[in-house]
Amino acid sequence: MVHNPLVSIVVPAHNAEVTLARALDCLLDQEIMDWEAIVVDDASTDATAAIVAGYVERDARFRTLSSCAHSAAGARNSGISTARGRWLMFLDADDWVDASFLAKMLAALEAAPDAVAAYCGSRRVMPDG
């Protein structure tokens, strides 16, 4: 029997070798462990595919798809088509979330049973920190 995770996280990635590991590491740090991450490699020509393969090999919650959509939106749509979770989250390959992110978003959704989405603010962090 296939386990359907609580959250499916779709990560579009195009030539993301510089930032992708940090984005995927933040998922490993989540307080909520019931998730799957679908990393959609959108025609990358750098080491993106190798980085994703390493995560897939180490943790069964990671899956990968190949896409030639040549857009983040097209890659997201490819990921959505295979998502198995009750909830859907998008995480760009150059972003990361705090360890409590999923717990807070799921708590907000549970507090409002009629809700179909949850959202929050963000902070922009430049490469120099």
Backbone torsions as a table, in degrees:
resi	resn	phi	psi	omega
1	MET	NA	131.4	-179.5
2	VAL	-82.8	131.5	177.0
3	HIS	-80.9	127.3	174.0
4	ASN	-94.2	116.9	-177.1
5	PRO	-70.4	162.1	177.2
6	LEU	-68.1	-38.7	-176.3
7	VAL	-131.0	133.4	169.7
8	SER	-104.4	125.6	-179.0
9	ILE	-109.9	119.0	-178.8
10	VAL	-102.0	124.0	-176.4
11	VAL	-120.3	99.7	174.0
12	PRO	-74.5	136.6	-177.4
13	ALA	-140.1	122.1	174.5
14	HIS	-129.3	115.0	-179.1
15	ASN	47.3	55.1	-172.6
16	ALA	-106.6	23.1	-174.1
17	GLU	-58.3	-27.1	-177.1
18	VAL	-77.0	-31.5	-172.2
19	THR	-116.3	-16.8	-170.2
20	LEU	-62.1	-42.2	-177.6
21	ALA	-59.6	-41.8	179.1
22	ARG	-64.3	-40.5	178.2
23	ALA	-61.8	-44.6	-178.4
24	LEU	-73.4	-34.2	177.0
25	ASP	-62.1	-35.3	179.9
26	CYS	-65.3	-26.0	176.4
27	LEU	-72.0	-39.6	178.2
28	LEU	-63.0	-25.6	-178.5
29	ASP	-85.3	-4.1	-175.1
30	GLN	-62.7	140.3	175.4
31	GLU	-65.7	-35.1	175.5
32	ILE	-87.2	125.6	-175.0
33	MET	-101.5	-8.0	-173.0
34	ASP	-89.2	75.5	-179.0
35	TRP	-144.4	164.3	168.5
36	GLU	-128.7	147.0	175.8
37	ALA	-118.0	125.9	178.1
38	ILE	-109.2	105.2	-179.4
39	VAL	-93.4	119.1	-177.3
40	VAL	-102.5	105.6	178.9
41	ASP	-79.8	108.3	-174.6
42	ASP	-94.6	77.9	174.0
43	ALA	58.1	40.5	179.8
44	SER	-69.0	147.6	176.8
45	THR	-115.9	6.2	178.7
46	ASP	-107.0	-153.2	-176.6
47	ALA	-86.8	12.6	-178.8
48	THR	-52.8	-49.2	-177.5
49	ALA	-60.1	-40.3	179.9
50	ALA	-67.1	-38.8	178.4
51	ILE	-63.1	-47.0	179.5
52	VAL	-61.9	-42.8	-179.6
53	ALA	-57.9	-37.4	178.0
54	GLY	-63.2	-41.6	178.8
55	TYR	-68.9	-41.7	179.0
56	VAL	-60.6	-39.8	-179.3
57	GLU	-67.5	-36.0	-175.8
58	ARG	-86.3	-26.0	-172.7
59	ASP	-144.9	119.4	-175.9
60	ALA	-66.4	-11.5	177.8
61	ARG	-74.6	-14.9	178.1
62	PHE	-93.5	135.1	172.9
63	ARG	-130.4	160.3	178.4
64	THR	-131.4	148.3	173.7
65	LEU	-130.5	152.2	172.2
66	SER	-105.6	142.2	-179.0
67	SER	-140.6	150.6	172.7
68	CYS	-121.5	31.9	-178.0
69	ALA	-68.9	-27.5	-177.7
70	HIS	57.6	32.4	174.1
71	SER	-160.8	149.3	177.7
72	ALA	-62.7	-40.1	-179.1
73	ALA	-63.1	-44.1	178.9
74	GLY	-64.9	-39.7	177.5
75	ALA	-65.6	-41.2	176.7
76	ARG	-59.3	-44.3	179.7
77	ASN	-61.1	-38.8	176.4
78	SER	-61.5	-43.6	179.2
79	GLY	-65.3	-41.4	179.0
80	ILE	-58.2	-37.7	-175.4
81	SER	-64.2	-19.5	179.8
82	THR	-112.7	1.1	-177.9
83	ALA	-65.5	138.8	-178.7
84	ARG	-114.9	-6.1	-174.3
85	GLY	-76.5	161.8	175.0
86	ARG	-69.8	-38.2	-179.5
87	TRP	-115.5	156.2	-178.1
88	LEU	-122.3	135.4	177.3
89	MET	-131.3	141.1	173.6
90	PHE	-106.1	136.4	175.5
91	LEU	-137.2	115.7	177.5
92	ASP	-72.0	154.6	-174.6
93	ALA	-68.0	-11.1	177.9
94	ASP	-112.0	17.4	179.3
95	ASP	-118.0	167.5	172.3
96	TRP	-151.9	160.8	179.5
97	VAL	-126.2	155.8	177.3
98	ASP	-66.3	159.8	-177.3
99	ALA	-60.6	-24.8	-179.1
100	SER	-93.4	3.9	-173.2
101	PHE	-56.3	-55.7	-178.4
102	LEU	-61.6	-41.2	179.5
103	ALA	-59.8	-44.0	-179.5
104	LYS	-67.9	-42.9	-179.3
105	MET	-66.8	-41.8	179.1
106	LEU	-67.1	-36.5	176.4
107	ALA	-63.5	-40.4	178.1
108	ALA	-63.9	-39.9	179.0
109	LEU	-68.3	-39.7	178.9
110	GLU	-67.3	-31.7	179.9
111	ALA	-72.6	-17.2	-179.7
112	ALA	-129.1	81.7	-172.3
113	PRO	-55.8	-24.5	179.2
114	ASP	-87.1	-3.8	-177.8
115	ALA	-67.9	145.2	175.8
116	VAL	-114.0	-5.9	-179.7
117	ALA	-157.2	156.9	172.4
118	ALA	-133.8	147.1	178.3
119	TYR	-145.4	166.6	-178.3
120	CYS	-150.3	176.5	177.2
121	GLY	-78.0	179.0	179.1
122	SER	-146.3	165.4	174.4
123	ARG	-125.7	137.9	176.8
124	ARG	-92.9	127.3	179.1
125	VAL	-118.1	124.2	-179.7
126	MET	-81.1	160.7	-177.9
127	PRO	-54.5	-27.9	-179.7
128	ASP	-86.1	6.6	176.6
129	GLY	94.7	NA	NA
